[in-house]
């Protein structure tokens, strides 16, 4: 059994080895891409596409704790074009902090310049110059100073309130006042914390920033393709590390006392990424009076992946939107804002705060901060784990090896189903990892590998296997019926010309007296004679009972059943074909005689048994044929049909394998080349079609044959005389009459076994 398995494996490897090797080479290329040794931009762009698709598939869950106060088109229509003066902004701040008592308010807006829209500077100049002489005018203007100092009004509204002002980074300028950094290089004790850096900024007026609780950077840093996918949590400006608006707002809302980086000191615990970042693992935010530490994991350069919840905007996100105009008027229900984190920003298209993101090409910038704040509050961060590269490599290797081996041996439909199943499993597991485990994993290379392996094997199957199958079917088309050719073409890998042993039925047919026929016809007539005969015999063999036409041997035809397509009823097909051929020969004979040609008579021999079948021959010429003792016996049986005066002779094995026919036993013979006697029979018709007269004749013959074998010559002769009188044309009866006369003169002896021996073929 072990040797058989080994031989089968070697045979399979030889057949599919080239396809397997090519599939494994594709898998190796995919592993190089995953490991970073190979860089294909198209694969990375596909990963970004799938990252966005994953986010879009996650149904957003509404979060009432974060509300966006929107400077929308309604607000602009009611209050006026934006930016509004600081008096209006002071009213907005006061409404949020005093009326609605929000937990924190983050402004996605910067106030870098003084607000002179009140007109106070104009009045002061008039009082000092043109209207200097007007009694009381200067005093009146001085009395208006406080109420017309809009920056002062805003600073007063900010003072002592949980408000975070946003600001921007800007290379080449330093305008405004920065808030206090969360930490600086001095507090790191010589450690290095890689972060995105900026040498400039566009910040808020000093008086406003000092009045505010904190400040945060709202600059969006996009990828090379212009899509916003991640955000810095802290950025470095000079020697200080400053928070982004989202982190600063969350810190104010949670009453954080300090924010510091966390380093892993045990080198053995550090991943390659953490080592590259100086051992930085995360940042710690100590919240509340008890200074409870909140861990915020960070990625490269203190960044975090933005988890976009929904498509953004008032109708497509996870957060409530209220109009800034309604807040200023006090028209918003207090329960909607009280104790919430509020972000003030704009979705109005003309104010240019819409960002291109994986989920929406026009995503409100203010909602980006809302998503980051929610991740901080929920302590739920989508991140690429340290083991991501290794896990992706294992998946690529497993999928690649499995499909390289499986697709190489499978049929197209099975290959399609397996490839689709593998792709679905990869996508499903990737989505599960993202939605349930918060792992951001890549899958584009794996999906591309699945597609590449499928297309490669499909192409291989078409270019090589299909052509090989076409060639095989083309060769078999010379031997078998058209419907068998079509059947084989659907699944050519099941059929081959390799040698094997099978139980088959072989047929030989020959024209009686062909030498005389050929002498009596012109060459042209002889060609037509033989062509008509061979065509009729071939059609009966191939088309009627799906036999395999082996070869023409002059006027003889050789055929067999059971290969290349296996038939359990090969013997029955052979017998039925032989009877049909005799009927066709009779029709041809009538036509030939009408033409004045010699009559046509044929003899057919059939035998069933174990035969060797396959593509056999020499280097010069080969043929799909059968060989073996059972084949030789079939040839002998065809030769002795003329001895017994019958059209068809079959062996005992054929009779036993096709019992639905009625047979007349002819003799027990010992043919040349075989020692064991063989019973031979003449098939008549299907047993159910045998009429009563024929049954009676057959029964009488069986009795006569038994009498001959028992050497009861008188009884046998009397029965045969009756049979000859009823059917004088049957040569079998005349043959046995002659034998009886011979045995009377030359008694065979008491030990006679009733066998007739043939010394010639």
C-alpha angles and dihedrals in degrees: 000000000000091000090049092051091047092050091048091050092050091049091049092047091052091051099045102020096104093051092047092050092050091049091051090050089055088050090051091053090051090052090053089054092049092048092050095244089112122045120202114173093200091059092051091049089052090052090054089051092051090046089058092044091054091053093048091052093057108089109228117242114214114247113201093188095075120054129180118218101208125209088208134166090274091056092048091048093051102037104026140256119329139280091059122207118268092252089065090045090050088054090050091050092048093049092051097045104032106027100031098026096214120193091233138344121211117194116212084198133090127216103199100154136048118266111238096166093108092076094231093128090056092050092048091052091050091049090052096045130008096023097033092117097050107110114245095359096110092047091049091051090049089053091055094052097094096045092047095047095099093177088053091050090052092046089051091050090050097047112112094354128120094251126140119199119210126223139178136237115234127177116228099024141070110197127160130005126300122221119239112288119243089235139341140217088262092062092050092073094227097317121132121228111191110222141153107276136207130185094200142040144185104220140166129282110281095241090052096046092048090052094049122084092235145330135234139194114247098181112134114220111200132197122256091274092056095253121131110227107144138025136208115246092195130017131193120238112174107317095334133090109219126193126238118244093262095053094042092049092048089049092053092046091050092042091237115196097198143353120210137165118256119221128193108228097189104087091200089063095052121105121216089259093051092048089053088053094052093261094305111158105167143319123266123220114194107209135191130007090296090057093230109190117239115195117220112185116217134199132209113335092005092295131142133205111252112231103209108206109206127332095300134241132079093307104030108047144067096253136078119245124207127183115253089222090059091050092051090050092046091239096132116096108254093227090064094061108022112115092358131125108248128200118196115208144119139262095179106126095225094057093068100228098124116114133203107239136166091262102040135012089217105041117163109253091216091059090056087067090046091057092050092048091051091053089052094048093045093043085227114132128175105221142158106251121227091246093052096106092049094046092048089049092052091049092049092048094047095045093042096051093043095050095038089058099035101042090049092066102031130096117249096260093048090046091052093050093046093048091048091048092049092048091048091049092050092049092044094049091046091052091047090051090051099043099037106025099030090232118149103211131170121236107164094097092050093050092046089050091052090050093045093050092047094048092043094052091043090051092045090049090052099042098040114011094038092047089045089050091048090051091047092048090045090056093045089047087074090061111029139052120276093247090055089050089054091048091050092047090060092058109013095162089073091063131062141151096240114133117262141152120250142161103257142159119233128198132198123188127183137177115246114235095002093159090060090046093052092050092054097052135067115245091255093049091045090053091051091044094053094040092054091047095047092045093053093046092046093050091050090051100043107027105033102043104010097246126164113249106220107181149315115247103191103291092347125094127205123198140157142194130222100048144113083002110039118231122186089204096050092132092052091049090050094050092045090050092050091053090047091050091054090052091049090049090054091053090048090048091055089051094045094050090049088056092050093251124136115277119264122233125166137192122211129197123193132185136168130206147094111329137171111241131183148088103317136169140073135310087265099050135006135180139189102247147138131249138180145085092295089056092050091051090052089055091049091050091055090052095053096049088092090053091060096036094238132127098222134032124185133183128242093259092055092048090051092048094049104041094156090082128078114238137194112215111230107183150305106265139183107208125203112281096023130087099192116083117239128208111230129200143188114227112221114178138312107304091239090056096053110116124221095256091053091047090053092047090049093049092049090050093051088053091049092049091051089051091052091052089048089051092239091145099172094051092045093048093049092052093046092050090057091047092048091051090053095043109020092166094064106101093196092074093049089050092055092045088058091047092051090052090049094048091049088056094038109030110209093219135243093286094056111135096200092245123141113213121211115204095188135052 
